[in-house]
C-alpha cells in the first residue's frame, strides 16, 4: 500500500499527513468556473462524466493533493429516488417536499436509482483510470439524516426544524424515509466502489442538530448499518464518517459505527481531538475554512498547530468544512507548502 491516504486510513502514523480538501473542486478556482459555464448549470455538470472528471482533476493539477473526491452532490440520491431537484442561483438547492405518507409513497424504490446515477458511476470509472498512482479516489454520499432534512424542508434550513417536526409528529413516515435513504446510500456507494472508488465518505452535515437518543438513532445507527453492509460487500474498503458539529458525540464514534476515520469540524480543537477521538483511529481535519480566505501568518501558524497536535496518530489533514467560493488559491498552495515543509 503506497498511497499516503490509504496508509493513514489503515492506521499508520505518517511523518507528514496526507491532505485533501472538502469541495476542493469548486468556485474558488477559475478553471472550475470555466468548466461549469461549459456545462450550463450545476446539475448538468454533475451528470456529465467528462466534465465532472475534468473538474475533479483540476485541483490535483494545481495543488498535488493526496486524494481526489468525486465531483457530485449529496442531493443526487433524492433526485434518483424521484424527488424534484433544482438549484436557485445564489440561494442553493430546492426539492419537492416530503411532509407525510402520501409524499413518501410517490418516491421510487431503491432498485430504481441507478438509471439516474449511472453517469456518476462513469465519472468514477474515468477517474480511476486517470489519477496519478499515489493519489487515492474518494467516493461519497450524504448520510441519511442530512439528506432527509433537505427532502423534508425542500431546502437547507438553519435548524433543520421541518425534519425535527416530522420526526416528532409522524415518526412512521420519518423512519421510513431514513430507512429508504439508508438502503439507497448502500447501493449508491457500493456502485461507486465497484466503479473504482478506493475510499468512501459519509457527510452528515447536520448531525450537530441531533442530541441524545436522536443522535444514536439517526446519526449513529444508519452510519453503522451502511458501513457494515459496505464492508460485507467490499472487504477492506475504508470509510470516513463526518458527523459535523457532533461535539462530545465525536467521542466513541469510530467504535459505534465501524468507521475507519472520523472527520471533525473546527468547533473542536485539534488538541481535544488528539485526546478524545484519535486514540480510537484515524482522524481527519480540521483547519477553519476562513483561513483559506485570509491566509497569512495566522493560517501558517494554525496549520502547524493542527499538524503537530495530531502527529501522534493517524491523521488526514483537511478543513473543518468545505472551502468557500471566496477562498484564494494562493492560500491553498501556502497551506500545503506549510504542511509538507517546516
C-alpha positions as CSV (number, residue, x, y, z in Angstrom):
1,X,0.0,0.0,0.0
2,X,1.8,3.1,-1.2
3,X,-0.9,5.8,-1.3
4,X,-0.5,8.0,1.7
5,X,-4.2,8.5,2.3
6,X,-4.8,4.7,2.3
7,X,-1.9,4.2,4.7
8,X,-3.4,6.7,7.2
9,X,-6.8,5.1,6.9
10,X,-5.2,1.7,7.7
11,X,-4.0,3.2,11.0
12,X,-0.4,4.2,10.1
13,X,1.0,7.4,11.6
14,X,3.0,9.2,8.8
15,X,5.7,11.8,9.2
16,X,3.6,14.2,7.0
17,X,-0.2,13.6,7.0
18,X,-1.9,13.3,3.6
19,X,-4.0,16.2,2.6
20,X,-7.1,17.0,0.6
21,X,-9.9,19.5,1.0
22,X,-13.7,19.2,1.1
23,X,-15.1,21.0,-2.0
24,X,-11.6,21.1,-3.4
25,X,-13.1,21.2,-6.9
26,X,-15.2,24.4,-6.7
27,X,-15.9,28.0,-7.4
28,X,-12.7,29.4,-5.8
29,X,-10.9,28.0,-8.9
30,X,-11.2,30.0,-12.2
31,X,-10.8,26.8,-14.2
32,X,-13.8,25.3,-12.4
33,X,-15.9,28.3,-13.3
34,X,-15.0,27.9,-16.9
35,X,-15.9,24.3,-17.0
36,X,-19.2,24.9,-15.1
37,X,-20.0,27.5,-17.7
38,X,-19.4,25.0,-20.4
39,X,-21.8,22.5,-18.7
40,X,-24.5,25.2,-18.5
41,X,-25.6,24.6,-14.9
42,X,-24.5,22.7,-11.8
43,X,-26.6,19.6,-12.2
44,X,-25.6,19.3,-15.9
45,X,-22.0,19.3,-14.7
46,X,-22.7,16.6,-12.1
47,X,-24.2,14.3,-14.8
48,X,-21.6,14.9,-17.5
49,X,-18.9,12.4,-16.9
50,X,-16.3,14.1,-19.0
51,X,-16.8,17.5,-17.4
52,X,-17.2,16.1,-13.9
53,X,-13.9,14.2,-14.4
54,X,-12.2,17.4,-15.5
55,X,-13.3,19.5,-12.5
56,X,-12.3,16.6,-10.2
57,X,-8.8,16.6,-11.7
58,X,-8.3,20.4,-11.7
59,X,-7.3,20.9,-8.1
60,X,-4.9,17.9,-8.3
61,X,-3.1,19.5,-11.2
62,X,-2.8,22.8,-9.4
63,X,-2.0,21.6,-5.8
64,X,-0.9,18.0,-5.8
65,X,-3.4,16.7,-3.2
66,X,-3.2,13.2,-1.9
67,X,-6.8,12.4,-2.8
68,X,-9.4,13.2,-5.4
69,X,-13.0,13.3,-4.4
70,X,-15.7,12.5,-6.9
71,X,-17.5,15.7,-8.1
72,X,-21.2,15.2,-7.4
73,X,-23.7,16.3,-4.8
74,X,-25.4,14.7,-1.9
75,X,-28.9,15.5,-3.3
76,X,-28.5,13.4,-6.4
77,X,-29.8,10.4,-4.4
78,X,-33.1,12.1,-3.6
79,X,-33.4,13.0,-7.3
80,X,-32.7,9.4,-8.2
81,X,-35.5,8.4,-5.8
82,X,-37.9,10.6,-7.7
83,X,-37.7,14.0,-5.9
84,X,-37.7,17.1,-8.0
85,X,-34.4,18.9,-7.6
86,X,-33.2,22.2,-8.9
87,X,-30.8,24.9,-7.9
88,X,-31.6,28.6,-7.4
89,X,-28.7,30.9,-8.2
90,X,-27.2,32.4,-5.1
91,X,-29.6,30.5,-2.8
92,X,-28.8,26.8,-3.2
93,X,-30.9,23.7,-3.7
94,X,-34.6,23.3,-3.8
95,X,-36.5,20.0,-3.7
96,X,-40.1,18.8,-3.7
97,X,-41.0,18.1,-0.1
98,X,-41.8,15.0,2.0
99,X,-44.5,16.1,4.5
100,X,-46.4,12.9,5.0
101,X,-47.1,9.4,3.9
102,X,-48.6,10.4,0.5
103,X,-45.4,12.3,-0.5
104,X,-43.3,9.3,0.7
105,X,-45.4,6.9,-1.3
106,X,-44.5,8.7,-4.5
107,X,-40.8,8.0,-4.2
108,X,-39.2,5.3,-6.2
109,X,-37.7,2.1,-4.9
110,X,-34.0,1.6,-4.2
111,X,-33.5,-0.6,-7.2
112,X,-34.5,2.3,-9.5
113,X,-31.8,4.8,-8.5
114,X,-29.1,3.5,-10.8
115,X,-30.6,4.7,-14.1
116,X,-30.3,8.3,-12.9
117,X,-26.9,7.8,-11.2
118,X,-25.2,5.9,-14.0
119,X,-23.3,9.0,-15.2
120,X,-21.8,9.4,-11.7
121,X,-20.5,5.8,-11.8
122,X,-19.0,6.6,-15.2
123,X,-17.2,9.6,-13.7
124,X,-15.7,7.3,-11.1
125,X,-14.5,4.9,-13.8
126,X,-13.0,7.8,-15.7
127,X,-11.2,9.0,-12.6
128,X,-10.0,5.5,-11.6
129,X,-8.0,5.4,-14.8
130,X,-6.8,9.0,-14.8
131,X,-5.3,9.6,-11.4
132,X,-1.6,9.6,-10.6
133,X,-0.5,6.4,-8.9
134,X,-0.1,8.0,-5.5
135,X,-3.5,9.7,-5.4
136,X,-6.5,7.9,-3.8
137,X,-10.0,8.2,-5.1
138,X,-12.8,9.1,-2.7
139,X,-16.5,8.4,-3.4
140,X,-19.1,9.9,-1.2
141,X,-22.8,10.3,-0.2
142,X,-24.8,12.3,2.2
143,X,-25.8,10.5,5.4
144,X,-29.5,9.7,5.7
145,X,-30.3,12.3,8.4
146,X,-28.8,15.1,6.5
147,X,-30.3,14.1,3.2
148,X,-33.7,13.7,4.9
149,X,-33.5,17.2,6.3
150,X,-33.4,18.6,2.7
151,X,-36.1,16.3,1.4
152,X,-38.5,17.2,4.2
153,X,-37.9,21.0,4.1
154,X,-37.3,21.3,0.4
155,X,-34.1,23.3,1.1
156,X,-31.4,23.9,3.6
157,X,-32.7,25.3,6.9
158,X,-30.8,26.9,9.9
159,X,-32.1,24.5,12.5
160,X,-33.5,21.5,10.5
161,X,-36.8,22.4,12.1
162,X,-39.1,20.7,9.5
163,X,-37.2,17.4,9.8
164,X,-37.4,17.6,13.6
165,X,-41.1,18.3,13.4
166,X,-41.8,15.4,11.1
167,X,-39.7,13.1,13.3
168,X,-41.9,14.2,16.2
169,X,-45.3,14.3,14.6
170,X,-45.2,11.5,12.0
171,X,-42.4,9.1,13.2
172,X,-43.7,6.3,10.9
173,X,-43.1,8.4,7.7
174,X,-39.8,9.8,9.1
175,X,-38.4,6.4,10.0
176,X,-39.5,5.0,6.6
177,X,-37.6,7.8,4.9
178,X,-34.5,7.2,6.9
179,X,-34.7,3.5,6.1
180,X,-35.1,4.2,2.4
181,X,-32.2,6.6,2.4
182,X,-30.0,4.1,4.3
183,X,-30.7,1.4,1.7
184,X,-30.2,3.8,-1.2
185,X,-27.0,5.0,0.2
186,X,-25.6,1.5,0.5
187,X,-26.5,0.8,-3.2
188,X,-25.1,4.1,-4.3
189,X,-21.8,3.8,-2.5
190,X,-21.4,0.1,-3.4
191,X,-21.8,1.1,-7.1
192,X,-19.1,3.8,-6.7
193,X,-16.8,1.2,-5.1
194,X,-17.4,-1.2,-7.9
195,X,-16.6,1.6,-10.4
196,X,-13.2,2.2,-8.7
197,X,-13.6,4.3,-5.6
198,X,-10.9,3.3,-3.0
199,X,-12.5,5.1,-0.1
200,X,-16.0,6.4,0.6
201,X,-17.1,9.2,2.9
202,X,-20.4,9.8,4.6
203,X,-21.3,13.5,5.0
204,X,-23.6,14.1,7.9
205,X,-23.5,17.9,7.7
206,X,-26.4,18.4,10.1
207,X,-25.6,15.8,12.7
208,X,-25.0,18.5,15.2
209,X,-28.7,19.3,15.5
210,X,-29.3,15.8,16.9
211,X,-28.8,15.0,20.5
212,X,-29.2,12.2,23.0
213,X,-31.2,9.3,21.8
214,X,-31.9,11.0,18.4
215,X,-28.1,11.2,17.7
216,X,-27.8,7.5,18.4
217,X,-30.8,6.6,16.4
218,X,-30.5,8.9,13.4
219,X,-26.7,9.6,13.1
220,X,-25.0,6.6,14.6
221,X,-27.4,3.7,13.6
222,X,-27.7,4.5,9.9
223,X,-24.0,5.1,9.6
224,X,-23.3,1.8,11.3
225,X,-25.7,-0.1,9.0
226,X,-24.2,1.5,5.9
227,X,-20.6,0.8,6.9
228,X,-21.3,-2.8,7.9
229,X,-23.0,-3.6,4.7
230,X,-20.4,-2.0,2.5
231,X,-17.6,-3.9,4.4
232,X,-19.5,-7.1,3.9
233,X,-19.8,-6.5,0.2
234,X,-16.4,-4.9,-0.2
235,X,-14.0,-6.3,2.4
236,X,-11.3,-3.8,3.3
237,X,-13.0,-0.7,1.9
238,X,-12.1,2.2,4.2
239,X,-14.9,4.6,5.3
240,X,-14.6,8.1,6.5
241,X,-17.6,9.4,8.6
242,X,-18.2,13.1,9.1
243,X,-20.9,13.9,11.8
244,X,-20.3,17.6,11.6
245,X,-20.6,19.6,14.8
246,X,-21.1,16.4,16.8
247,X,-19.1,17.9,19.8
248,X,-18.8,15.3,22.6
249,X,-20.5,12.8,20.3
250,X,-17.3,12.5,18.3
251,X,-16.0,10.5,21.2
252,X,-16.6,6.8,20.5
253,X,-17.9,7.4,17.0
254,X,-15.3,5.1,15.5
255,X,-16.4,2.2,17.7
256,X,-20.1,2.9,17.5
257,X,-20.2,3.0,13.7
258,X,-17.2,1.0,12.4
259,X,-15.8,4.0,10.6
260,X,-12.1,3.8,9.8
261,X,-11.7,7.6,10.1
262,X,-13.8,10.2,11.8
263,X,-13.7,13.7,10.3
264,X,-14.0,16.6,12.7
265,X,-15.1,20.2,12.2
266,X,-13.3,23.2,13.6
267,X,-15.6,23.7,16.5
268,X,-13.4,21.4,18.5
269,X,-9.6,21.9,18.9
270,X,-7.0,19.5,17.4
271,X,-5.7,19.0,20.9
272,X,-9.1,17.9,22.2
273,X,-9.4,15.5,19.2
274,X,-5.9,14.1,19.9
275,X,-7.0,13.3,23.5
276,X,-10.6,12.1,22.8
277,X,-11.0,10.8,19.3
278,X,-7.7,9.9,17.7
279,X,-6.9,7.1,20.2
280,X,-9.7,5.2,18.5
281,X,-8.3,5.5,15.0
282,X,-7.6,7.9,12.1
283,X,-9.0,11.4,12.3
284,X,-9.5,14.0,9.5
285,X,-9.5,17.8,9.9
286,X,-9.7,20.4,11.0
287,X,-8.5,23.8,9.7
288,X,-11.2,26.5,9.8
289,X,-12.2,27.3,6.2
290,X,-11.8,31.1,6.7
291,X,-8.0,30.6,6.7
292,X,-8.3,29.9,3.0
293,X,-9.7,33.4,2.6
294,X,-7.4,35.3,4.9
295,X,-4.2,33.4,4.7
296,X,-1.1,35.0,6.2
297,X,0.9,34.1,9.3
298,X,-2.3,33.2,11.2
299,X,-3.0,30.4,8.7
300,X,0.6,29.2,8.7
301,X,0.6,29.0,12.5
302,X,-2.7,27.2,12.6
303,X,-1.7,24.6,10.0
304,X,1.4,23.8,12.1
305,X,-0.5,23.7,15.3
306,X,-3.0,21.2,13.9
307,X,-0.4,19.1,12.3
308,X,1.7,18.9,15.4
309,X,-1.3,18.3,17.8
310,X,-2.3,15.3,15.7
311,X,1.1,14.0,14.9
312,X,0.9,11.2,17.5
313,X,-1.6,9.1,15.5
314,X,-3.1,8.6,12.1
315,X,-4.3,11.9,10.6
316,X,-5.6,13.2,7.3
317,X,-5.2,17.0,7.1
318,X,-8.3,18.7,5.8
319,X,-10.6,21.7,6.5
320,X,-13.2,21.6,9.2
321,X,-15.8,22.2,6.4
322,X,-15.8,22.8,2.7
323,X,-13.6,25.5,1.1
324,X,-15.7,28.6,0.3
325,X,-16.0,30.4,-3.1
326,X,-14.2,33.5,-1.8
327,X,-11.0,31.5,-0.9
328,X,-7.7,32.4,-2.5
329,X,-6.0,29.6,-4.4
330,X,-2.6,31.0,-3.2
331,X,-3.6,30.3,0.4
332,X,-4.3,26.7,-0.5
333,X,-0.9,26.4,-2.0
334,X,0.7,28.0,1.1
335,X,-1.3,25.7,3.3
336,X,0.1,22.6,1.5
337,X,3.6,24.0,1.5
338,X,3.4,24.7,5.2
339,X,2.0,21.2,6.0
340,X,4.7,19.4,4.0
341,X,7.5,21.8,4.9
342,X,8.7,23.4,8.1
